[in-house]
Structures are given as C-alpha cells and as structure tokens.
C-alpha cells in the first residue's frame, strides 16, 4: 500500500513557518517522526517513509502554491498512487484556528493550491486535510495574514494540531478515511485567547 502525502506551501525562507505553509510543517513533522529525509527532486522535495507495512511518499512541492497540481500529478503518476491514497494538507481560512477537517473531496474554496490540483487531476474528489488558520485580520489584509507568521499565543496550539495531523495521516492509512473522519473531525482544540 502506497500513499502520497502532499503538504502545500511556498518555497523560500520568507515563507517558512507562515500560516500558508502549514502543509510543509505537517509534512516535515510526519517525515521526522518516521525517520525519513527530504531530498530535492523533480517539482518537489520528496521523502519516503515506511510505517506498519505501508509506504508514504511525502512531497513538499517546489512549484509555489499556485502550481501545486503539477507536482501532485507528477508524483502520483510516477509512484502509481491511486486518487483515494492521495492526501493533501493545506491551510484553511474558512475554519477557526482550533479546528482540523478531513474530507474525501470537495470544492477548492478559493484555495489556489487546491484549484491547481483540481485542474490537473480533473476532479475535486481527492482527500484533503484542512488545517484551520482562522480569519482574524482587518478587511483587505488577507494576504498579509495568510503569509504572516503565527503569533506567540497561537504557536502552542499550532504545534498541538501539527502532532494531531501526523496522527490523522497514520489513521487514514490504517483505518481508512471514513473512520478517521469520525474520530477526528469533531475534535476542538483549546482556543487561543
């Protein structure tokens, strides 16, 4: 059984650990936990991990967010991973910071990374883990907020959610997406005051 885990983000030091790069942070945490190492490869930094007889090919696309689909499609084809064994991890403005949502498919909700993946795969029916980043920004400041770094208050909660996201990836591979959604979609983390 082989899974493709795609953490979305932008390359470059200025984007590191920003809200928009949470997909990279989750991918890195998963690979670190399972003893993998990222290497630079075509369209992505790639790591391979094994866990409980399953193989995880983990990618951080180097295409920038808006072209994430190129990397996802290339690695799905190269590794012959079926659609239902893809898991995309991304930031989600429409969800509060204390929420994670696993979905088997759905609209891109204006997320450029998902838009690109949908275009290249020709479907929006692929699993994704939406990492709520909240939308606590003044009108017209969305870009600065999304590309901004977590506050000191937010960081402990973000770390907790990253750990939980790693668990969710493992659960999807071991008990399937439906049971994992039942177990994790109703979790609420303590809010940041």
BELTA-V329024 format. One line per field, one symbol per residue. burial: + if it has 9 or more other C-alpha atoms within 8 Angstrom, else -. A space follows every 10 residues. Layout:
burial = ???
This chain:
burial = -+++++++++ +---++++++ +++++++-++ ++-+-+++-- --++++++++ ---+++++++ ++++++++++ +++-++---- +---++++++ +++-++++++ +++++--+-- -+++++++++ +--+-+++++ +++++----- -+--++++-+ ---++-+--- +++-++-++- +++--++--+ +--++----- ---
